[in-house]
Amino acid sequence: MSNSPWHFPRTEFAERVMQSFISGGSTALTLFAPRRTGKTQFLVHDLAPAAEKRKCTVVYASFWQTADTPVATLTHAIEGAIKTPNFWRRTQNALTGLKPKIRIAPMGIGGEIDLSRVPKQDDQKDPLLTLDDMIGQLPANYEAPLVLMLDEVQGLAAPEHLAFVAALRTSLDKRRETVRTIFTGSSMDGLRAMFSNRQAPFFHFGSNIELPQLGEEFVRHVLAAHKAATTREVPFEPAMAFFTQVDRSPFIMRNVLERMALYPDDDFETAASKVRQELAERQGFPALWSGLNPLAQAVLVEIVQGEMSLTSKDARSRMADATGEEDVSPGRVSGAIRTLGRKHVIHKIDDSWTLQDPDFGRYISALIAPES
């Protein structure tokens, strides 16, 4: 369990998930939330301790950085669980014992570990069969099941990973009584392809759950941690207003407070403005925006401004004005939407198009603000 004063525990939600796993009949859950909203923090620092408190074996594997090698990623995670059953000790060992390409983000925001040196499996045996055997070696029973936490799985929907996904489904099906799995993703299209496509191996495999949004308690918690670390007090009202503006992203909020700690002359508003600019540059938003054609840009503006019917006459009239054209046909708008979807810029949630990365939406809102 994290001892960092910056970590805001979601203990109640973790307990509800474990209750669902242990006595609620759930064998698999799918959790969607945009990036930088605390999914990984919840899994590692809240759900894993709650599972271990119930004597469960816990395996965490993230496919964000290693989507091209899912077998090696999961095998590596299971090897760690076999060698060091205690999840938190295993996590600490990973962060201190691996030398290549390790980066720990400040204030406990997150981190990444390069898995490029994971040893290859014996060529004499199919790696998928080896993976199945390894899952079977992990301690698990009905009262204390194995808890698999598979983070950022949307990339596994790609056709080249079909064999891995099918083999994993088979492994989990064989152990429904003793294995519980939570899948997370930040792309609704990817999760839909994984779990809602009738042709997909994981079709209707797990129930959907939502990561509860953080609120006032979180803001007061991190402001208190900031004051304890720096002796500087940040007013609650502007901090809460900013937190709401950035869709309650703990990552961005902590970045602002980190900047204030590094640059004492910056007040909250100055630090917040600079952090947003830095994040936009770091994530390549200016290049992404400039690389889109005028119609695609106009479609994104409509989405950001809340337009639900993108092919309506009024929406197409505004797009025509924005692009300098006399008319924009519904077919061209639909084509632009498909292109933006293929580029993973937008996805559909509850029958409405929205940006996959809310930060990019905020970047667009800032661009068009002077014109509104």
Secondary structure as UniProt FT lines:
FT   TURN            5..6
FT   HELIX           11..22
FT   STRAND          28..32
FT   TURN            35..36
FT   HELIX           39..42
FT   HELIX           43..47
FT   HELIX           48..53
FT   TURN            54..55
FT   STRAND          58..62
FT   TURN            67..68
FT   HELIX           70..83
FT   HELIX           87..97
FT   TURN            100..101
FT   STRAND          102..104
FT   HELIX           106..108
FT   STRAND          111..113
FT   TURN            116..117
FT   TURN            123..124
FT   HELIX           127..137
FT   STRAND          146..151
FT   HELIX           154..157
FT   HELIX           159..161
FT   HELIX           162..174
FT   TURN            175..178
FT   STRAND          179..185
FT   HELIX           188..195
FT   TURN            198..199
FT   TURN            201..204
FT   STRAND          207..210
FT   HELIX           216..230
FT   HELIX           236..245
FT   TURN            246..248
FT   HELIX           250..262
FT   TURN            264..265
FT   HELIX           268..282
FT   TURN            283..284
FT   HELIX           285..290
FT   HELIX           294..304
FT   TURN            305..306
FT   TURN            310..311
FT   HELIX           313..323
FT   HELIX           330..342
FT   TURN            343..344
FT   STRAND          346..349
FT   TURN            350..351
FT   STRAND          352..355
FT   HELIX           358..368
FT   HELIX           369..371
//
